[in-house]
Amino acid sequence: MLKGFSESKKGGNLWAVRFIDLSRGYSRYGPEIEEAVCRVLRSTRYILGPEVSALEAELAQFVGVPQAIGVSSGTDALLLIFKALDLPPGSKVLTPSFTFVATAEALRRAGLRPYFVDIDPRTFNLSPKAVEEALRRLSDEVSAVLAVSLFGLPADFEALEPLAEEYGVVLVEDACQSLGGELAGRRSGSFGRAAATSFFPAKPLGGAGDGGMVFTRDEDLARRVRALRVHGQTRNYYYEYSGINGRLDELQAAILRVKLHYFEEELRLREKVAKRYCELLKGLPEITLPYIPEGYRSAWAQFTIRAEGRDDLKAWLAEKGIPTMVYYPLPLHLQPVFQDLGFGEGSLPETERAAREVLSLPMHPYLREEEQAFIVETIREFYRR
């Protein structure tokens, strides 16, 4: 048996549990993807051609902003936003430590200084109270807030947008996990001065490799990002900015256009899977279920619980062949690469507690009822021992 898989007889059929099963989606629209790929290959237009332009227009409409710029990854989307903003070098950007390393990595690459702020223990997103306290205390040292919409749930932009305006700082959304999520009828990707998303294969809208996109209402910012993604070029062999090679390729764009056609349906399927998990896990005192505030819609990039005895439970599930993940076992403020920022153990208590307790269960649109029942029964078995 392959590691990370569980096989069981159910109704005479052999099935397997995977953490994310991309093959089931591909079985639905694989022929369309193959035709799209062949269309690009036959065209011999491989970089910044009609597929990228069409995807940009379609996703701008989906998110509800006038400008979308296809780039090489979610990480580069963040980098390009902050290079285009041209904030004071070395200024502080408030951001969570409970996130993937790319969030803070992009800030450093743009010449800025990440300043980690604690999270709301219910949503795992930035605590507006902690952000306000940091803005008040640090005053003119802060140039921006980079809010991560984690696990598919938009951050609390109803509180963060007024704070950014009051203190005169730029607000940017890291929507790399949350495309398809909503807050008060607005799509994730439409908040702040600009937003970045990722098309890594495991994301809610994932390609067949790396890719990303920048969203913004700011036409001047969009113009700079478009130049920066091609080495800072504003006309042929004329370089106005110090840019990067950060383009989205035609093959990825063509694949994503096919998957975008099914995206809303897959978001509804993710919601159904999440609801079923919540029903099956209900009443288990050792488990804290994901919290979705009123007026929010999660894209359910992950289904993340808090679990008593998290590490033992993870090992138990692995023994039974059920794959799980911990996002994130060591917060960024405790990582060696960020030790120079001066955050020690105990400085972000909610972040550190979450890192000790969170566990992400298998999650994708095509997870079957019997698979979820098996996963949850195995969890209940652990706590009955």
Secondary structure in CASP SS format (residue, H / E / C, confidence):
PFRMAT SS
TARGET T0000
AUTHOR 0000-0000-0000
METHOD secondary structure of the structure
MODEL  1
M C 1.00
L C 1.00
K C 1.00
G C 1.00
F C 1.00
S C 1.00
E E 1.00
S E 1.00
K E 1.00
K E 1.00
G C 1.00
G C 1.00
N E 1.00
L E 1.00
W E 1.00
A E 1.00
V C 1.00
R C 1.00
F C 1.00
I C 1.00
D C 1.00
L H 1.00
S H 1.00
R H 1.00
G H 1.00
Y H 1.00
S H 1.00
R H 1.00
Y H 1.00
G H 1.00
P H 1.00
E H 1.00
I H 1.00
E H 1.00
E H 1.00
A H 1.00
V H 1.00
C H 1.00
R H 1.00
V H 1.00
L H 1.00
R H 1.00
S H 1.00
T C 1.00
R C 1.00
Y C 1.00
I E 1.00
L C 1.00
G C 1.00
P H 1.00
E H 1.00
V H 1.00
S H 1.00
A H 1.00
L H 1.00
E H 1.00
A H 1.00
E H 1.00
L H 1.00
A H 1.00
Q H 1.00
F H 1.00
V H 1.00
G C 1.00
V C 1.00
P C 1.00
Q E 1.00
A E 1.00
I E 1.00
G E 1.00
V E 1.00
S C 1.00
S C 1.00
G H 1.00
T H 1.00
D H 1.00
A H 1.00
L H 1.00
L H 1.00
L H 1.00
I H 1.00
F H 1.00
K H 1.00
A H 1.00
L H 1.00
D C 1.00
L C 1.00
P C 1.00
P C 1.00
G C 1.00
S C 1.00
K E 1.00
V E 1.00
L E 1.00
T E 1.00
P E 1.00
S C 1.00
F C 1.00
T C 1.00
F C 1.00
V C 1.00
A H 1.00
T H 1.00
A H 1.00
E H 1.00
A H 1.00
L H 1.00
R H 1.00
R H 1.00
A C 1.00
G C 1.00
L C 1.00
R E 1.00
P E 1.00
Y E 1.00
F E 1.00
V E 1.00
D C 1.00
I E 1.00
D C 1.00
P C 1.00
R C 1.00
T C 1.00
F C 1.00
N C 1.00
L E 1.00
S C 1.00
P H 1.00
K H 1.00
A H 1.00
V H 1.00
E H 1.00
E H 1.00
A H 1.00
L H 1.00
R H 1.00
R H 1.00
L H 1.00
S H 1.00
D H 1.00
E H 1.00
V E 1.00
S E 1.00
A E 1.00
V E 1.00
L E 1.00
A E 1.00
V E 1.00
S C 1.00
L H 1.00
F H 1.00
G H 1.00
L C 1.00
P C 1.00
A C 1.00
D C 1.00
F H 1.00
E H 1.00
A H 1.00
L H 1.00
E H 1.00
P H 1.00
L H 1.00
A H 1.00
E H 1.00
E H 1.00
Y H 1.00
G C 1.00
V C 1.00
V E 1.00
L E 1.00
V E 1.00
E E 1.00
D E 1.00
A C 1.00
C C 1.00
Q C 1.00
S C 1.00
L C 1.00
G C 1.00
G C 1.00
E E 1.00
L E 1.00
A C 1.00
G C 1.00
R E 1.00
R E 1.00
S C 1.00
G C 1.00
S C 1.00
F C 1.00
G C 1.00
R C 1.00
A E 1.00
A E 1.00
A E 1.00
T E 1.00
S E 1.00
F C 1.00
F C 1.00
P C 1.00
A C 1.00
K C 1.00
P C 1.00
L C 1.00
G C 1.00
G C 1.00
A C 1.00
G C 1.00
D C 1.00
G C 1.00
G E 1.00
M E 1.00
V E 1.00
F E 1.00
T E 1.00
R C 1.00
D C 1.00
E H 1.00
D H 1.00
L H 1.00
A H 1.00
R H 1.00
R H 1.00
V H 1.00
R H 1.00
A H 1.00
L H 1.00
R C 1.00
V E 1.00
H C 1.00
G C 1.00
Q E 1.00
T E 1.00
R E 1.00
N C 1.00
Y C 1.00
Y E 1.00
Y E 1.00
E C 1.00
Y C 1.00
S C 1.00
G C 1.00
I C 1.00
N E 1.00
G C 1.00
R E 1.00
L C 1.00
D E 1.00
E H 1.00
L H 1.00
Q H 1.00
A H 1.00
A H 1.00
I H 1.00
L H 1.00
R H 1.00
V H 1.00
K H 1.00
L H 1.00
H H 1.00
Y C 1.00
F H 1.00
E H 1.00
E H 1.00
E H 1.00
L H 1.00
R H 1.00
L H 1.00
R H 1.00
E H 1.00
K H 1.00
V H 1.00
A H 1.00
K H 1.00
R H 1.00
Y H 1.00
C H 1.00
E H 1.00
L H 1.00
L H 1.00
K C 1.00
G C 1.00
L C 1.00
P C 1.00
E C 1.00
I E 1.00
T E 1.00
L C 1.00
P C 1.00
Y C 1.00
I C 1.00
P C 1.00
E C 1.00
G C 1.00
Y E 1.00
R E 1.00
S C 1.00
A C 1.00
W C 1.00
A C 1.00
Q C 1.00
F E 1.00
T E 1.00
I E 1.00
R E 1.00
A E 1.00
E C 1.00
G C 1.00
R H 1.00
D H 1.00
D H 1.00
L H 1.00
K H 1.00
A H 1.00
W H 1.00
L H 1.00
A H 1.00
E H 1.00
K C 1.00
G C 1.00
I C 1.00
P C 1.00
T C 1.00
M E 1.00
V C 1.00
Y C 1.00
Y C 1.00
P C 1.00
L C 1.00
P C 1.00
L H 1.00
H H 1.00
L H 1.00
Q C 1.00
P H 1.00
V H 1.00
F H 1.00
Q H 1.00
D H 1.00
L H 1.00
G C 1.00
F C 1.00
G C 1.00
E C 1.00
G C 1.00
S C 1.00
L C 1.00
P H 1.00
E H 1.00
T H 1.00
E H 1.00
R H 1.00
A H 1.00
A H 1.00
R H 1.00
E H 1.00
V E 1.00
L E 1.00
S E 1.00
L E 1.00
P C 1.00
M C 1.00
H C 1.00
P C 1.00
Y C 1.00
L C 1.00
R C 1.00
E H 1.00
E H 1.00
E H 1.00
Q H 1.00
A H 1.00
F H 1.00
I H 1.00
V H 1.00
E H 1.00
T H 1.00
I H 1.00
R H 1.00
E H 1.00
F H 1.00
Y H 1.00
R H 1.00
R C 1.00
END
